[in-house]
Amino acid sequence: MQKLFTYINSLVEFSNESWEALKPALTKKTYAKGEVLLAEGEVCNSLFFIEEGFVRNFHEVDGKEINIALHFEDEVVTNIHSFSTGELSAYTIEACEPVTVIEFDKEKLREAGASVNQIAILEKNCLYFTAARFEEHTDMFKLYTPTERYEYIAKNKPYILQRVPPHLLASYLQIERERLLRIRKRKSGIDYTL
């Protein structure tokens, strides 16, 4: 759990006593590729810190899956709205490769946060930074053309281009797969076959 401890300390100065108080809220879990961490229509009662692998958030529109977010190692993923309000999740969180997470149980996290202020701050900051990543993704569609979105990812998050299959990436960037492959070919000089 060293990666999680390092992540927590990047969000809030965390004492050893706070860490011990937090431990009962944590459970390490593994998911196979394609397994669901949170299903659309369920209430989200967890924060998931990704130790290894990556996940996607998606929802279905007319039978077509639309990727709305990708989350990688050293990030927390959750459905902020469902986690905060207790309402049903509007999307699914699914493992895109074998994934290891440390799950924060909401009820136990809140119990610990009621007596340890650093834990309450940690929960707030996890939700804040998760929301900031969603906003960054949403802003791409307000500010950039499809080619500029690809360039933004290439410059700021090249690991996404290296790890995410074209069909998932195209949905994430909200462009047709064929257009994505043409952009890749033009930018890299590599011929990607359909």
C-alpha positions as CSV (number, residue, x, y, z in Angstrom):
1,M,0.0,0.0,0.0
2,Q,3.0,2.2,-0.3
3,K,1.7,3.8,-3.6
4,L,-1.5,4.7,-1.8
5,F,0.3,6.2,1.1
6,T,2.4,8.3,-1.3
7,Y,-0.7,9.4,-3.1
8,I,-2.5,10.4,0.1
9,N,0.5,12.5,1.2
10,S,0.4,14.3,-2.1
11,L,-3.2,15.4,-1.2
12,V,-2.9,16.1,2.6
13,E,-0.2,15.9,5.2
14,F,-1.0,12.5,6.8
15,S,0.2,11.3,10.1
16,N,0.9,7.7,11.0
17,E,-2.1,7.9,13.4
18,S,-4.3,9.0,10.6
19,W,-3.1,6.2,8.4
20,E,-3.9,3.6,11.1
21,A,-7.3,5.1,11.6
22,L,-7.9,4.9,7.8
23,K,-6.8,1.3,7.3
24,P,-10.2,-0.3,8.4
25,A,-11.8,1.5,5.5
26,L,-9.4,0.0,2.9
27,T,-9.7,-3.3,1.0
28,K,-7.3,-4.4,-1.8
29,K,-9.2,-6.0,-4.7
30,T,-8.3,-7.3,-8.2
31,Y,-10.5,-7.2,-11.3
32,A,-10.0,-9.1,-14.5
33,K,-10.3,-7.3,-17.8
34,G,-13.9,-6.6,-18.5
35,E,-15.0,-6.9,-14.9
36,V,-17.2,-4.1,-13.5
37,L,-16.2,-2.1,-10.5
38,L,-19.5,-0.1,-10.5
39,A,-22.5,-0.8,-12.7
40,E,-24.8,1.8,-14.2
41,G,-27.9,2.0,-12.0
42,E,-26.0,1.0,-8.7
43,V,-25.2,3.4,-5.9
44,C,-21.5,4.2,-5.7
45,N,-20.3,3.5,-2.1
46,S,-16.6,3.4,-2.8
47,L,-13.5,5.4,-3.9
48,F,-11.1,3.2,-5.9
49,F,-7.4,4.0,-5.9
50,I,-5.8,2.3,-8.9
51,E,-2.6,0.6,-8.0
52,E,-2.2,-1.3,-11.3
53,G,-4.1,-1.2,-14.6
54,F,-6.6,1.2,-16.1
55,V,-10.4,1.5,-16.1
56,R,-12.9,3.3,-18.2
57,N,-16.2,5.1,-17.3
58,F,-18.8,4.6,-20.0
59,H,-22.6,4.7,-20.6
60,E,-24.7,3.4,-23.3
61,V,-26.6,5.5,-25.9
62,D,-28.8,3.6,-28.3
63,G,-26.9,0.4,-27.6
64,K,-23.5,2.1,-28.3
65,E,-21.0,2.4,-25.5
66,I,-19.6,6.0,-25.0
67,N,-16.4,6.3,-23.0
68,I,-16.5,9.4,-20.8
69,A,-13.3,8.9,-18.8
70,L,-10.2,6.8,-18.5
71,H,-8.3,6.4,-15.2
72,F,-4.8,5.0,-14.7
73,E,-2.4,4.1,-11.9
74,D,-2.1,6.4,-9.0
75,E,-5.6,7.9,-9.6
76,V,-8.8,7.7,-7.7
77,V,-11.9,6.8,-9.6
78,T,-15.5,7.0,-8.4
79,N,-18.9,8.4,-9.5
80,I,-18.7,11.7,-7.6
81,H,-22.5,12.4,-7.9
82,S,-23.6,9.0,-6.8
83,F,-21.0,8.8,-4.0
84,S,-21.9,12.2,-2.7
85,T,-25.7,12.0,-3.0
86,G,-26.6,8.3,-2.8
87,E,-28.3,8.5,-6.2
88,L,-27.9,5.8,-8.8
89,S,-24.8,5.9,-11.0
90,A,-25.4,7.1,-14.6
91,Y,-22.4,5.1,-15.9
92,T,-20.4,2.0,-15.5
93,I,-16.7,1.7,-14.3
94,E,-15.0,-1.3,-16.0
95,A,-11.5,-2.8,-15.9
96,C,-9.8,-2.4,-19.3
97,E,-6.9,-4.7,-18.4
98,P,-6.2,-6.6,-15.1
99,V,-6.7,-4.1,-12.4
100,T,-5.6,-3.9,-8.7
101,V,-7.4,-1.3,-6.6
102,I,-7.5,-0.2,-3.0
103,E,-11.2,0.4,-2.3
104,F,-12.2,3.0,0.3
105,D,-15.5,2.0,1.9
106,K,-17.6,5.2,2.1
107,E,-19.3,4.4,5.4
108,K,-16.0,3.5,7.1
109,L,-14.2,6.4,5.5
110,R,-16.8,8.8,6.8
111,E,-16.7,7.2,10.3
112,A,-13.0,7.7,10.4
113,G,-13.3,11.2,9.0
114,A,-15.7,12.2,11.8
115,S,-12.9,11.7,14.4
116,V,-9.8,12.4,12.3
117,N,-9.8,15.6,10.4
118,Q,-7.0,14.6,8.0
119,I,-9.2,11.7,6.8
120,A,-12.1,14.1,6.2
121,I,-9.8,16.4,4.2
122,L,-8.5,13.4,2.3
123,E,-12.0,12.4,1.2
124,K,-12.7,15.9,0.0
125,N,-9.5,16.2,-1.9
126,C,-10.0,12.8,-3.6
127,L,-13.3,14.0,-4.9
128,Y,-11.9,17.4,-5.8
129,F,-9.0,16.0,-7.9
130,T,-11.3,13.4,-9.6
131,A,-13.7,16.2,-10.5
132,A,-10.7,18.3,-11.9
133,R,-9.8,15.4,-14.2
134,F,-13.4,15.2,-15.5
135,E,-13.4,18.9,-16.1
136,E,-10.1,18.7,-18.0
137,H,-11.6,16.0,-20.3
138,T,-14.8,18.0,-20.8
139,D,-12.8,21.1,-21.6
140,M,-11.1,19.3,-24.5
141,F,-14.5,19.2,-26.3
142,K,-15.2,22.9,-25.7
143,L,-11.8,24.1,-26.7
144,Y,-10.3,21.7,-29.3
145,T,-11.0,20.1,-32.7
146,P,-10.7,16.3,-32.9
147,T,-7.1,16.7,-34.2
148,E,-6.3,19.1,-31.4
149,R,-7.8,16.7,-28.8
150,Y,-5.4,14.0,-30.1
151,E,-2.5,16.4,-30.0
152,Y,-3.4,17.4,-26.4
153,I,-3.4,13.8,-25.3
154,A,-0.1,13.1,-27.2
155,K,1.6,16.0,-25.5
156,N,0.1,15.8,-22.0
157,K,-0.8,12.1,-21.5
158,P,1.1,10.0,-24.1
159,Y,0.7,6.8,-22.0
160,I,-3.0,6.9,-23.1
161,L,-2.0,6.6,-26.8
162,Q,0.4,3.7,-25.9
163,R,-2.1,1.7,-23.8
164,V,-5.6,2.4,-24.9
165,P,-6.9,0.3,-27.9
166,P,-8.1,2.5,-30.9
167,H,-11.8,1.7,-30.5
168,L,-11.8,2.8,-26.9
169,L,-9.6,5.9,-27.6
170,A,-11.9,6.9,-30.5
171,S,-14.9,6.8,-28.2
172,Y,-13.0,8.7,-25.5
173,L,-12.1,11.5,-27.9
174,Q,-15.6,11.3,-29.5
175,I,-14.4,10.7,-33.0
176,E,-14.9,7.9,-35.4
177,R,-12.3,5.1,-35.3
178,E,-11.3,5.6,-38.9
179,R,-10.7,9.3,-38.3
180,L,-8.6,8.5,-35.3
181,L,-6.5,6.2,-37.4
182,R,-6.1,8.8,-40.1
183,I,-5.0,11.4,-37.5
184,R,-2.5,8.9,-36.0
185,K,-1.1,8.1,-39.5
186,R,-0.7,11.8,-40.3
187,K,1.0,12.6,-37.0
188,S,3.3,9.6,-36.8
189,G,3.8,8.6,-40.4
190,I,2.8,5.0,-39.4
191,D,0.1,3.2,-41.4
192,Y,-2.5,1.8,-39.0
193,T,-4.7,-0.8,-40.6
194,L,-8.4,-0.9,-40.0
